[in-house]
Amino acid sequence: MVKKGRLRKAVSWYLRGGLFHPLYFTLILLFFLIMYSSTDSELFESYLWFYTDLMFIPLIALISSIHVVREPEITVFELNIFKSYGAVFAGRMVSLLSAISLAIVPLIAVLAQTGTLGSYVMPLLQRVLTYLVLVSVVFLVDSQRGALIYLVVFYFVLPFSAPIFLERIQGELAGANFDVPLFIFMIVLFIYIIAPFTTNYVLRDLIDLMNNITVLSIGFSIVIILINYILFSKKEFSI
């Protein structure tokens, strides 16, 4: 358990430490203007998954994630201040959650205007959870350089590959909602976790399969975060 006082101090520490960079707000404004201007376009859904999975949201998430990824020396310093692994872990996660949630507010507004918000609630939730999962893994990495490479790969490289993989296995999924080979199902689950809007767009006709994938991905993400919290609380940092 994390004491509320320590958690509040930890969250305040990260929020006051420059989490909301000017570039952060610039990207949010550009994202909103582009999405708003494309609401009447027939290609709105294509713009939606591209900008949400591959461009603006990943950039905003990367800027926010770098802020809470610290060198071992800084982590030890923070542990000495807050006297709690839980406060440090939860403080970083809550701060990142705040930044990402604020970034998707314009997207929620645009989807609400177009009347399609209900169709994207689960991908939105998974988009937020995905970044929390990926960053919770970074807390276990001692090298900032290694952490940055890892974030770039999972925030950009793999999501850009997602449409290619989905198009290639779409034939395997044609007409199948439940009778899907386990290996293919696990690939789709992984792709959905790293690129939920892309997967939701490409496989939008496979309703039953997507429902199963959605529920499993959210449960899986929460379990991974909890596991990483346990691992972080047992980690010994060398300085």
N, C-alpha and C positions, 0 to 999 in steps of 0.2 A: 504493500500500500504506500502511496505517495501522500505525504501531508500537504494539505491545501496551501498552507503558508509557503512551503518550499516550492511547490509547483507554481504558485503565483509569482514568486520572485524569479524563478527560472524563466518563465514565459516573458516576464517583463525584461529580463536580461537580454534575451534574444531579439525581442521586438525593438528595444531601444538601441540595439547594436548595429543598426543599418540594414535591417531586413528589407525595408521598402525603399529600394534604390530608385532614383528618377527614371532609369531605363525601364523599370518594372511598370510604372504608371504609363509611360509612353507606349509600351507594347500593349497594355490593356486598352488604351484609347484607340490605337490602330486596329486592334482585333475587333472592337465594338463597331467602329466605323465601317470596316470592310464587311463584317457579317450583316450589319444593318442595311447597307447599300445593296446586298445581294439577296435580300428576302423575297423580292419579286422575280428572281431569276429561276428558270427551270432547272438550273444546275445548283440550286441552293444546298441540296444534300451532299453533292460532291464537294462544294466549298466547305461545308460543315466538317466532314471527316478530315479533309486535308488540313485545314487551319487548326483544328482541335487536336488531332493526333500527331501531326507532322510539323507544325510550324509554330504558331503563337503560344499555345498552352505549354508545349515542351520547353520553349525558350524561357517563358515566365517561370516554369517549374525549376529549370536549371539554375536561373539566377537566385531563386529562393533557396534551392537545395545547397548551393555552394556556401550560402551564409551559415547553415547549421552543420556543415561538415568541417570538423576541426582537427588540427594536429593533436597527437597524443599528449603533448605538453599542455595544450590549452584545455583538453578534456580533464587532465589531472587537476589543473587549476580550478576548473568549474566544479569538479567533485569535492574539492576542498572547501569551496564556497558554500555549496548547497548541501553537503554532507549526505548525499543520496544519489545512487545510480538512477533510481526511478525518477527523481526530479529532473535530472539532466536529460534522460531519454524522453520523458513525457514533455518536458519543456521544449525540446527541439521539435518533437512531433506536432505539438499544439501550435507552435509558431509557424511551422511549414503548412499545417492545415489551414491556418488563418490566411496565409498568403495565397495559397491555391484557391481557397474558397472565394476570396475576394476577386480573384482573377476570372472566375467563371460566372460571377454575377451578371456581367454584360451578356454573356452567352445565354443565361437563363432568361434574361429580359427579351432577347431576340427570339428565342424559342417560344416564349409565352405569347409574343406578338403574332407569331405565325401559327399559333394554335397547335404546335407539335411538341410542346414540352413534355406531355405525358409519355410520348414514345421514347424520350431520351433520358428519363430519370435514372434508369439503371446504368446506362453507359456513363452518365455524369458521375454517379456514385463510384463506379469502377475506376473512372479516370482519376479521381481524387485518391482512392485507395491504392491504386497502382504506384503513384509517386510516394506515398507513405511507406509502402512495402519496399520499394527500391532504396529509399533513403535509410530505412531502418537497417538494411544490409550494410550500407556504407559506414554506419556507426561502428561496425566490427573491423573495418579496414584501417590499418595504421598509416598507410601512405596516401597523402592527398592527391598525388599524381595518379596513383592507381584508382582512387575513388573517382576522379574526374573522368578518366578513360571509361570506367564502368558506367557512369551516368550518361556520357555521350552515346555510348553503344546502346543502352537501353532506352534512352529518351529519343534518339534520332535514328540510328542505324537500323535497329531491328524493326521499329514501326514503319520505316520507309520500305522495308522488305515485306511487310505484312500483306499488302495487296497482291504481290507476286505469288507468295505462297498460297494465299486464299484462292486465287484464280486457278492455280495448278491443281489444287485438291477439290475444287468445286465439283468436278465431274464425279469424284468419289462420293460426294454428299448429295448429288442430285436425287431427289425423291426420297431421301432418307432423313428421318427425324430422330428415330430411336435406334434403328439398326445401323449403327455407325461403328466401324472397327475402332477398338480402344486406342490404338496408336494415333489414328486420324483425329479421334475425339480429343486426345491430350494435346495434339498440335493446335487444334482450334481453340482449346481452353487457354493455352499459353499465349496465342496470338491475341485472343480477346483481352487478356489481362494487360498486355503491353499496348494494344491499339483497339480499344472497345468500339469507338465510333466507326472505324474502318471495317471491323468485323461485322458490326451491326448493319452497315450499309451493303456490303458485298453479299452477306448471307441473310438478308432481310426476309427472304421467302421461306426460310426454314425456321418457322416460328417455334415449334416444339424443341428443336435442337438448341436454339438460342435461349429459350427459357431455362433449359437445363444448364447450359454453359454459364448463364448469368448468375444463377443461384450458387453454383459450385465456385465460380471465380471469386465472389464476394466472401464466401466462407473460407476459401483457401487463403485469401489475402489477409483476413483477420488472424487466422492461425499463424501465418508466417510472421506477422508483426509481433504476436505474443511470444513466439519462439525466439525472435531476434532480441526482444526485451530481456528474456531470461539469459540468453547468451551474453548480452551486453552487461547485465548485472553481475556476471561471473568473470568478466574479462579483466585481466591484469594489464595495465598500460605501462609500457617501458618508456622511460624518458632519458 
